[in-house]
């Protein structure tokens, strides 16, 4: 990791904006920013926000969602956590808490405006961004994003063709809550995943 990126990452990990200067209600627990940026990885996982297990472990995707995501990518845990192969930078760095029904709240609104542009500027080697969920798609894809997650992901070939030096692929969140979505959209596993895995292998060997 370059000195500039290492310094910025340390500042992010010490961040307390969502407690001390929140946009809305403050974070309901102590901040624990989770991210794994990289100065050498070509692939960025632009994910959503840590869940409860990740908040405890301090490592991204140490949960069932991570197991499903690694299966989608066709990689081992060793490959997944190798920062020479993958950078993992979520839209929200801290576990945002849960709503009354026990579902995770959206990523905190403070994180991306405060840190994301600067982080991306220090990772110019990234040439594939996997946008996981609607929040990452909104930030990284802009007007290329459709009116729904399904429309966006279904349009992946056009999005791929229209993205330039930094290729983008939209993905649903690998949460168990999306199991029904996967059953209703079999093209995802039949068409998109083989292409995704081929692009991953091309970049990590």
C-alpha positions in Angstrom: 0.0 0.0 0.0 1.3 3.4 -0.8 2.1 5.8 2.0 -0.7 8.1 1.0 -3.3 5.4 0.9 -2.0 3.9 4.2 -2.3 7.3 5.8 -5.8 7.9 4.5 -6.9 4.4 5.6 -5.7 5.1 9.1 -7.8 8.3 9.1 -10.8 6.4 7.9 -10.4 3.7 10.6 -10.3 6.5 13.2 -13.4 8.2 11.8 -16.2 9.3 14.2 -18.2 11.6 12.0 -21.4 9.5 12.4 -21.2 10.0 16.2 -19.8 13.5 16.5 -21.3 15.2 13.4 -24.1 12.9 12.2 -26.4 13.5 9.4 -29.6 12.5 11.2 -29.5 10.2 14.2 -26.0 9.3 15.4 -24.6 5.8 15.1 -26.1 3.8 18.0 -22.9 2.2 18.9 -19.1 2.7 18.8 -17.8 3.2 15.3 -15.7 0.4 13.8 -14.9 1.3 10.2 -14.2 -1.8 8.1 -12.4 -1.5 4.7 -9.5 -3.1 2.8 -8.2 -0.7 0.2 -5.3 -1.6 -2.0 -2.6 0.0 -4.2 -2.2 -3.1 -6.3 -5.5 -4.9 -6.7 -7.3 -4.5 -10.0 -10.7 -5.4 -8.6 -12.7 -3.3 -6.3 -15.7 -4.7 -4.3 -17.9 -1.7 -3.8 -20.1 -3.2 -1.2 -22.9 -1.8 1.0 -22.0 -1.7 4.8 -20.9 -4.2 7.4 -23.4 -6.4 9.2 -23.4 -7.5 12.8 -20.8 -10.3 12.3 -18.5 -8.1 10.4 -18.8 -5.4 13.1 -17.6 -8.0 15.6 -14.8 -9.5 13.4 -13.5 -6.3 11.9 -13.1 -8.2 8.6 -15.5 -7.7 5.6 -17.8 -10.5 4.5 -17.1 -12.9 7.4 -20.7 -14.1 7.2 -23.1 -16.1 5.0 -23.2 -13.2 2.6 -19.5 -13.5 2.2 -19.7 -17.2 1.5 -22.3 -16.6 -1.3 -20.2 -13.7 -2.7 -17.1 -15.9 -2.9 -19.1 -18.6 -4.6 -20.3 -16.0 -7.1 -16.8 -14.9 -7.8 -15.4 -18.4 -7.9 -12.6 -17.6 -5.4 -11.2 -19.1 -2.2 -11.2 -17.2 1.1 -7.4 -16.9 0.7 -7.8 -15.2 -2.7 -10.7 -13.0 -1.5 -8.7 -11.5 1.4 -5.5 -11.0 -0.6 -5.3 -7.3 -1.0 -3.1 -7.8 -4.0 -6.1 -9.3 -5.7 -9.2 -7.5 -4.2 -9.8 -4.1 -2.6 -13.0 -4.0 -0.5 -14.4 -0.6 0.2 -18.0 -0.4 1.2 -20.3 2.6 0.8 -20.7 2.8 4.6 -17.7 1.7 6.7 -19.5 1.0 10.0 -22.4 -1.3 10.9 -25.4 1.1 10.6 -27.6 -0.7 13.1 -31.0 -2.4 12.5 -34.6 -1.3 12.0 -37.6 -2.5 14.1 -37.9 -5.6 12.0 -34.3 -6.6 12.5 -33.1 -5.7 9.0 -29.8 -3.8 8.6 -30.3 0.0 8.1 -28.9 1.6 4.9 -25.2 2.7 4.8 -24.5 5.8 6.8 -24.8 9.0 4.7 -21.6 10.5 6.1 -19.1 8.0 4.8 -19.2 8.4 1.0 -19.2 12.2 0.9 -16.3 12.3 3.4 -14.0 9.7 2.1 -14.9 7.9 -1.1 -13.6 10.2 -3.8 -10.2 10.5 -2.0 -9.9 6.8 -1.6 -10.8 6.1 -5.3 -8.2 8.7 -6.4 -5.5 6.8 -4.5 -6.4 3.5 -6.3 -6.0 4.4 -10.0 -5.0 0.8 -10.8 -8.5 -0.5 -10.3 -10.0 -1.5 -13.6 -13.0 -3.6 -12.5 -15.6 -2.3 -10.0 -18.2 -4.8 -8.8 -21.1 -2.6 -7.5 -22.9 -4.7 -4.9 -26.4 -3.3 -4.3 -28.2 -0.1 -5.1 -26.1 2.3 -3.0 -22.8 1.4 -4.7 -24.5 1.4 -8.1 -25.8 4.9 -7.6 -22.3 6.2 -6.7 -20.3 4.4 -9.3 -22.7 4.2 -12.2 -24.7 7.5 -12.0 -27.2 7.7 -14.8 -26.3 4.2 -16.1 -28.2 2.8 -13.1 -31.8 1.7 -13.9 -34.9 2.4 -12.0 -34.6 -0.8 -9.9 -31.8 -3.1 -8.9 -33.3 -5.8 -11.2 -33.3 -3.5 -14.2 -29.8 -2.4 -13.5 -28.4 -6.0 -13.1 -30.3 -7.3 -16.1 -28.7 -4.5 -18.1 -25.2 -5.6 -17.2 -24.0 -6.2 -20.8 -24.8 -2.7 -21.9 -23.3 -1.3 -18.7 -20.1 -3.3 -19.3 -19.8 -2.2 -22.9 -20.4 1.5 -22.1 -17.9 1.6 -19.2 -14.5 2.7 -20.3 -11.1 2.1 -18.8 -12.7 1.2 -15.4 -15.2 -1.6 -16.2 -18.3 -1.9 -14.0 -20.5 -4.9 -13.2 -23.7 -4.5 -11.1 -24.5 -7.3 -8.7 -27.3 -7.8 -6.2 -26.4 -8.0 -2.5 -25.4 -11.6 -1.6 -27.6 -11.6 1.5 -29.9 -14.5 2.2 -32.8 -12.1 1.9 -32.2 -12.1 -1.9 -32.6 -15.9 -2.3 -36.0 -15.3 -3.7 -34.7 -12.8 -6.2 -32.1 -15.3 -7.4 -34.8 -17.9 -8.0 -36.9 -15.4 -9.9 -34.0 -14.3 -12.0 -32.2 -17.5 -13.2 -30.3 -15.5 -15.9 -28.1 -14.1 -13.2 -26.5 -17.4 -12.5 -26.6 -18.7 -16.0 -25.4 -15.6 -17.9 -23.8 -13.1 -15.6 -21.9 -15.3 -13.2 -19.8 -17.2 -15.8 -18.8 -13.9 -17.4 -18.0 -12.4 -14.0 -15.8 -15.4 -13.1 -13.9 -15.2 -16.3 -13.1 -11.5 -15.7 -12.0 -12.3 -12.1 -9.6 -15.1 -13.3 -8.3 -12.8 -16.0 -7.3 -10.3 -13.4 -6.1 -12.5 -10.5 -4.6 -15.5 -12.4 
